[in-house]
Amino acid sequence: MKAKGLLKEYEVIGRKLPTEKEKITPLYKMRIFAPDDIVAKSRFWYFLRQLKKFKKSTGEIVSLKLISEKSPTKIKNFGIWLRYDSRSGTHNMYREYRDLSVSGAVTQCYSVSLKLISEKSPTKIKNFGIWLRYDSRSGTHNMYREYRDLSVSGAVTQCYRDMGARHRARAHSIQIIKLEVVKASACRRPLVKQFHDSRIRFPLPKRIQHVNRMNLFSSRRPKTYFL
């Protein structure tokens, strides 16, 4: 997976197809960060194949949620591929709907759960704690990182960029295990804690040039930088 652009947050729920021996199969839910839904599904099956030892050919996607910060305002055409069980067997079907939102289209279909969920507070900056696992040349490592951002997607995008710059970890080798909002008193990293000071001050590397103090003619250029 290439982590290009702002990553989106997806909630994917899947299960193993029922068989004669195992008629009721458990559901598995993952939060996947990917540029689009196709990559999110691919990453879901990749992780599930490692954890539960079954492939995409023997499983199905039950739910796919795109968690976004903006609500749709333009009417669109939605295509939904689904599988359902009846008395005569299992059937595949393709349905199309027109609606303002994904959740509205899926409500009409009611077979697959695909909802667009907006961010609760997109204008408030928050502290995010991310627990992750990544593979390097020396092995597999667990790590905890903290970031400040307005949204979950922005914090995860920072994490992917930071891991690539500091540890040369590519996006396909990073697995995000857990993500939650951390209170200011529970933050551990000094890079995040320094912004919790109400009297924080930032350096002014460049002088402010006042017009009334400037000469009309000068033989040298003005120096605007302190350093």
Buried (B, 14 or more C-beta within 10 A) or exposed (E): BEBEEEBBBBBBBBBBEEEEEEEEBEEBEBBBBBBEBEBBBBBBBBBBEEEBEBEBEEBBBBBBBBBBBEEBEEEEEBEBEBBEEEEEEEEEEEBEBEBBBBBBBBBEBEBBBBBBBEBEEEEEEBBBBBBBEBBEEEEEEEBEBBBBBBBBBBBBBBBBEBBBEEBEBBBEBBBBEEBEEBEEEEBEBEEBBEEEEEEEEEEEEEEEEEEEEEEEEEEEEEEEEEE
